[in-house]
Amino acid sequence: MSERTAWPTGFPMALTLILFFGSAILIYFSCEFFVNGVEWVGFRLKLAETATGTILAAVGTALPESIVTFVAVTFGATDAEREIGVGAALGGPLALSTLAYSVVGLTLLGSKRLRVRRKQALEVDCTRLSRDQAWFLVIFLCKLALGLVAFPGKAWFGFLFLAAYGLYLWKELRRRGALHDADDLPPLKLRPGESTPALFWAGLQTLVALVVIFVASRVFVSQLDEIGPWLGMSPQLVALLFSPIATELPETMNAVIWVRQGKERMALFNISGAMMIQATIPTALGLFGTPWLFTRPVALAAGVTAIAVTALFLMFRGGRVTGKQLSWSSLLYLLFAGLLLLR
């Protein structure tokens, strides 16, 4: 009799773990198709490598997460549900500015390719990345300030955040940079026999991979909601600690793949572009649909993010960044987790 009663409890747990790890694996392999496809799209559109990372890859992986904020603030039946959108708008930049950059550093240090691992410093435009961090920090501090005070007409500031991303997009498209070299690109997975695949096939592979990433990410996040109570954690704690990691998993996986290929510049510009989207689009949606007032845990997340971005700005401004330096950024996320658990 005891075995019969244990089975219904154990089976859902096993199924949840299978879906949890299975969706993570599916995200990784889908990201390989996405990274491969988006580079060929950038080649066909004659975009600079950096623009491919900051615009095409970033929009593809970061914009779907903005749907979480949109759904929460637009269709949320209660204030608590709408507050999920506010948390999502803050959690993404926190995970990207700490864990995602750390993963780049750790992947570089642990790469099996000796040429990649022995690099004394990352081959990136540190000046440009420092400017991106400064641009993000100014916008993010405005976002933080608005979340600490209440006043009429706050929603109108949402249009300024949309305009800020529009300006960033315009500047990225105007910037000059190295174009993709077809000889350096691996064959398109969908058309491996073609030396220069058509834009249609590259776009199709990128779009299909993005859809799979989006669906797998939603499955991954939903399993976290099930795992949290088993660990004795409240839904709010799970949302603040683990949901940002889950929603930013595609960007992190992209970074791992590009660093392993020796293209850390693509990885870092993808993260930088995704951070800019997270700083503007979800914020605008939150301002339109909520009072945009931070609770203490959300304000804590915003404060740690501001510290992380300031540290990244100073790091890149130095003109030389190593994998070891970036790997330390994860400590700020652990600091946030510790402060959140102790509050």
PLY file of the C-alpha trace (Angstrom):
ply
format ascii 1.0
element vertex 343
property float x
property float y
property float z
element edge 342
property int vertex1
property int vertex2
end_header
0.00 0.00 0.00
2.84 2.36 0.82
4.37 1.80 -2.62
1.08 2.75 -4.28
0.84 6.01 -2.38
4.49 6.88 -3.00
4.24 6.48 -6.79
1.94 9.44 -7.53
4.29 11.71 -5.51
7.52 10.36 -6.94
6.40 10.21 -10.55
5.56 13.95 -10.90
8.87 14.76 -9.23
10.78 12.55 -11.67
8.84 14.01 -14.60
9.62 17.56 -13.42
13.34 16.79 -13.19
13.30 15.19 -16.65
11.58 18.26 -18.11
13.92 20.57 -16.19
17.17 19.04 -17.45
15.72 18.08 -20.83
14.60 21.65 -21.58
18.03 23.00 -20.54
19.75 20.59 -22.96
17.26 21.49 -25.70
17.97 25.20 -25.14
21.70 24.63 -25.55
21.43 22.70 -28.81
18.82 25.14 -30.14
21.20 27.99 -29.34
23.85 26.29 -31.48
21.42 26.43 -34.42
20.46 30.02 -33.52
24.07 31.25 -33.27
24.95 29.52 -36.53
21.91 30.94 -38.31
22.10 34.49 -36.98
25.72 34.86 -38.11
24.73 33.93 -41.67
21.79 36.35 -41.49
24.22 39.08 -40.42
26.52 38.11 -43.31
23.70 38.28 -45.85
22.46 41.63 -44.51
26.05 42.96 -44.55
25.92 43.83 -40.86
29.06 44.25 -38.79
29.83 41.40 -36.42
29.14 43.59 -33.40
25.78 44.72 -34.82
24.83 41.08 -35.33
25.50 40.49 -31.63
23.98 43.65 -30.19
20.91 43.75 -32.45
20.00 40.49 -34.19
21.10 38.04 -31.50
20.09 40.30 -28.61
16.63 41.08 -29.96
16.06 37.44 -30.82
16.84 36.13 -27.35
15.92 39.07 -25.09
12.68 40.28 -26.63
10.74 37.05 -25.91
11.49 37.57 -22.20
9.87 40.98 -22.45
6.64 39.09 -23.18
6.70 37.98 -19.53
6.49 41.62 -18.45
3.89 42.43 -21.10
1.60 39.55 -20.10
2.01 40.29 -16.39
1.23 44.02 -16.58
-1.47 43.74 -19.25
-3.39 40.64 -18.26
-2.52 40.33 -14.56
-5.75 40.05 -12.58
-4.25 41.23 -9.27
-1.59 43.69 -8.14
0.59 40.74 -7.11
0.48 39.28 -10.62
1.31 42.64 -12.16
4.25 42.99 -9.77
5.73 39.90 -11.41
6.33 42.10 -14.43
8.28 44.58 -12.32
10.41 41.78 -10.93
11.05 40.41 -14.42
12.17 43.85 -15.61
14.78 43.97 -12.83
15.81 40.32 -12.68
17.04 40.12 -16.27
19.68 42.86 -16.03
20.84 41.43 -12.70
21.45 37.97 -14.16
23.11 39.33 -17.30
25.45 41.77 -15.53
26.65 39.14 -13.06
26.17 35.52 -14.11
26.26 35.90 -17.90
29.57 37.82 -17.88
30.97 35.36 -15.36
30.06 32.45 -17.63
32.04 34.09 -20.44
35.09 34.29 -18.19
34.75 30.75 -16.86
34.18 29.31 -20.34
37.30 31.08 -21.58
39.36 29.70 -18.69
37.99 26.18 -19.05
37.96 25.91 -22.84
39.36 22.69 -24.28
40.75 24.65 -27.21
44.27 25.60 -26.15
44.30 28.66 -28.42
41.20 30.01 -26.67
42.32 29.16 -23.13
45.78 30.71 -23.50
44.50 34.13 -24.49
46.00 36.67 -22.13
43.02 38.99 -22.63
39.70 38.96 -24.45
39.88 40.12 -28.07
37.18 42.77 -27.81
36.72 46.51 -28.28
36.93 47.49 -24.60
36.32 51.18 -25.35
33.05 50.41 -27.06
31.95 47.99 -24.35
32.74 50.55 -21.65
30.57 53.09 -23.48
27.75 50.52 -23.65
28.03 49.96 -19.90
27.96 53.72 -19.27
24.92 54.11 -21.54
23.17 51.26 -19.74
24.08 52.62 -16.30
22.58 56.05 -16.97
19.31 54.49 -18.19
19.26 51.97 -15.35
19.77 54.63 -12.66
16.79 56.54 -14.11
14.84 53.29 -13.99
15.86 52.78 -10.36
15.01 56.35 -9.33
11.52 56.08 -10.84
10.91 52.91 -8.84
11.61 54.62 -5.52
9.18 57.53 -5.76
5.49 57.95 -6.56
4.11 60.87 -8.54
1.37 61.48 -11.12
2.22 61.09 -14.77
5.02 58.57 -14.20
3.71 56.35 -17.00
4.70 58.96 -19.60
8.35 58.22 -18.87
7.81 54.87 -20.59
7.98 56.62 -23.95
11.41 58.00 -23.05
12.71 54.47 -22.41
11.37 53.33 -25.78
13.04 56.34 -27.41
16.30 55.52 -25.62
16.35 52.04 -27.15
15.45 53.45 -30.54
18.43 55.82 -30.28
20.72 52.97 -29.23
19.50 50.87 -32.17
20.11 53.72 -34.60
23.64 54.27 -33.29
24.49 50.56 -33.50
23.36 50.36 -37.12
25.45 53.40 -38.03
28.63 52.16 -36.35
31.28 50.71 -38.59
32.95 47.42 -37.82
34.39 44.26 -39.29
31.97 42.40 -41.54
31.42 38.67 -41.31
33.88 36.60 -43.34
32.17 33.66 -45.04
35.39 31.63 -44.78
35.33 31.95 -40.99
31.68 30.92 -40.64
30.81 27.26 -40.13
28.38 25.85 -42.73
24.72 26.56 -42.12
23.37 23.52 -40.29
20.22 23.53 -42.39
22.20 23.62 -45.68
25.63 22.14 -44.88
26.50 21.56 -48.53
26.25 25.25 -49.54
29.27 27.53 -49.13
27.10 30.69 -48.96
23.49 29.81 -48.10
20.65 32.11 -49.08
19.14 34.55 -46.62
15.88 32.58 -46.66
17.49 29.41 -45.27
19.56 31.30 -42.70
16.50 33.24 -41.57
14.37 30.10 -41.42
16.92 28.24 -39.28
17.27 31.25 -36.96
13.50 31.66 -36.60
12.81 27.97 -35.94
15.65 27.81 -33.41
14.28 30.91 -31.68
10.81 29.38 -31.41
12.26 26.20 -29.89
14.36 28.27 -27.47
11.29 30.24 -26.41
9.15 27.14 -25.81
11.95 25.29 -24.01
12.62 28.35 -21.84
8.97 28.51 -20.79
9.12 24.81 -19.85
12.33 25.41 -17.91
10.80 28.29 -15.96
7.61 26.34 -15.19
9.66 23.48 -13.71
11.39 25.94 -11.40
7.97 26.80 -9.98
7.56 23.12 -9.11
11.07 22.58 -7.75
10.96 25.62 -5.43
8.38 24.22 -2.98
10.27 20.91 -2.83
13.28 22.92 -1.64
11.13 24.74 0.91
11.38 28.07 -0.94
8.55 30.56 -1.33
7.34 31.46 -4.86
8.66 35.01 -4.43
12.10 33.72 -3.51
12.14 31.37 -6.49
11.05 34.23 -8.78
13.83 36.54 -7.59
16.65 34.01 -7.35
16.08 31.46 -10.11
13.64 32.86 -12.66
16.13 35.49 -13.94
18.70 32.74 -14.46
16.17 30.72 -16.41
14.94 33.59 -18.59
18.48 34.68 -19.45
19.62 31.14 -20.21
19.54 31.63 -24.03
21.94 34.60 -23.86
24.21 32.63 -21.54
24.17 29.59 -23.83
24.95 31.82 -26.83
27.92 33.22 -24.91
29.24 29.73 -24.13
29.00 28.68 -27.78
30.67 31.81 -29.15
33.50 31.75 -26.58
34.18 28.09 -27.39
34.49 29.15 -31.04
36.98 31.87 -30.09
34.44 34.64 -30.80
34.20 36.23 -27.37
33.50 39.62 -28.96
30.21 38.23 -30.29
29.39 36.80 -26.86
30.03 40.06 -25.03
28.19 42.24 -27.52
25.22 39.84 -27.42
25.05 40.25 -23.63
25.54 44.01 -23.91
22.73 44.34 -26.45
20.41 42.14 -24.41
21.08 44.28 -21.32
20.06 47.38 -23.24
16.79 45.77 -24.26
16.15 44.65 -20.67
16.83 48.18 -19.42
14.31 49.82 -21.73
11.52 47.67 -23.23
10.32 45.86 -20.04
10.72 49.10 -18.10
8.46 50.95 -20.51
5.86 48.18 -20.27
6.08 48.24 -16.48
5.61 52.01 -16.39
2.58 51.77 -18.68
0.86 49.02 -16.67
1.92 49.34 -13.02
2.65 52.07 -10.43
6.33 51.07 -10.86
7.21 51.09 -7.17
9.88 48.70 -5.94
9.54 46.40 -2.98
12.64 45.95 -0.82
13.84 42.75 -2.60
13.39 44.35 -6.02
15.25 47.49 -4.88
18.03 45.23 -3.59
18.27 43.54 -7.01
18.45 46.96 -8.68
21.19 48.12 -6.32
23.35 45.04 -6.92
22.86 45.42 -10.68
24.04 49.04 -10.53
27.17 47.95 -8.62
27.87 45.15 -11.11
27.52 47.44 -14.14
29.76 50.08 -12.52
32.41 47.41 -11.94
32.10 46.26 -15.57
32.40 49.84 -16.80
35.62 50.37 -14.85
36.93 46.99 -15.98
36.37 47.64 -19.68
37.56 51.22 -19.36
40.95 49.85 -18.33
41.36 48.62 -21.90
42.25 45.02 -21.09
39.93 42.36 -19.67
40.79 38.76 -18.85
38.59 35.73 -18.31
39.60 35.63 -14.64
38.39 39.21 -14.13
34.99 38.49 -15.65
34.58 35.26 -13.70
34.48 37.18 -10.41
31.25 38.99 -11.35
29.19 35.99 -10.21
30.14 36.83 -6.62
27.80 39.82 -6.79
24.90 37.52 -7.61
25.85 35.32 -4.65
25.93 38.48 -2.52
22.41 39.32 -3.69
21.22 35.79 -2.92
22.76 35.92 0.56
21.22 39.30 1.39
17.86 38.12 0.09
17.93 34.96 2.21
18.98 36.89 5.32
16.40 39.65 5.07
0 1
1 2
2 3
3 4
4 5
5 6
6 7
7 8
8 9
9 10
10 11
11 12
12 13
13 14
14 15
15 16
16 17
17 18
18 19
19 20
20 21
21 22
22 23
23 24
24 25
25 26
26 27
27 28
28 29
29 30
30 31
31 32
32 33
33 34
34 35
35 36
36 37
37 38
38 39
39 40
40 41
41 42
42 43
43 44
44 45
45 46
46 47
47 48
48 49
49 50
50 51
51 52
52 53
53 54
54 55
55 56
56 57
57 58
58 59
59 60
60 61
61 62
62 63
63 64
64 65
65 66
66 67
67 68
68 69
69 70
70 71
71 72
72 73
73 74
74 75
75 76
76 77
77 78
78 79
79 80
80 81
81 82
82 83
83 84
84 85
85 86
86 87
87 88
88 89
89 90
90 91
91 92
92 93
93 94
94 95
95 96
96 97
97 98
98 99
99 100
100 101
101 102
102 103
103 104
104 105
105 106
106 107
107 108
108 109
109 110
110 111
111 112
112 113
113 114
114 115
115 116
116 117
117 118
118 119
119 120
120 121
121 122
122 123
123 124
124 125
125 126
126 127
127 128
128 129
129 130
130 131
131 132
132 133
133 134
134 135
135 136
136 137
137 138
138 139
139 140
140 141
141 142
142 143
143 144
144 145
145 146
146 147
147 148
148 149
149 150
150 151
151 152
152 153
153 154
154 155
155 156
156 157
157 158
158 159
159 160
160 161
161 162
162 163
163 164
164 165
165 166
166 167
167 168
168 169
169 170
170 171
171 172
172 173
173 174
174 175
175 176
176 177
177 178
178 179
179 180
180 181
181 182
182 183
183 184
184 185
185 186
186 187
187 188
188 189
189 190
190 191
191 192
192 193
193 194
194 195
195 196
196 197
197 198
198 199
199 200
200 201
201 202
202 203
203 204
204 205
205 206
206 207
207 208
208 209
209 210
210 211
211 212
212 213
213 214
214 215
215 216
216 217
217 218
218 219
219 220
220 221
221 222
222 223
223 224
224 225
225 226
226 227
227 228
228 229
229 230
230 231
231 232
232 233
233 234
234 235
235 236
236 237
237 238
238 239
239 240
240 241
241 242
242 243
243 244
244 245
245 246
246 247
247 248
248 249
249 250
250 251
251 252
252 253
253 254
254 255
255 256
256 257
257 258
258 259
259 260
260 261
261 262
262 263
263 264
264 265
265 266
266 267
267 268
268 269
269 270
270 271
271 272
272 273
273 274
274 275
275 276
276 277
277 278
278 279
279 280
280 281
281 282
282 283
283 284
284 285
285 286
286 287
287 288
288 289
289 290
290 291
291 292
292 293
293 294
294 295
295 296
296 297
297 298
298 299
299 300
300 301
301 302
302 303
303 304
304 305
305 306
306 307
307 308
308 309
309 310
310 311
311 312
312 313
313 314
314 315
315 316
316 317
317 318
318 319
319 320
320 321
321 322
322 323
323 324
324 325
325 326
326 327
327 328
328 329
329 330
330 331
331 332
332 333
333 334
334 335
335 336
336 337
337 338
338 339
339 340
340 341
341 342
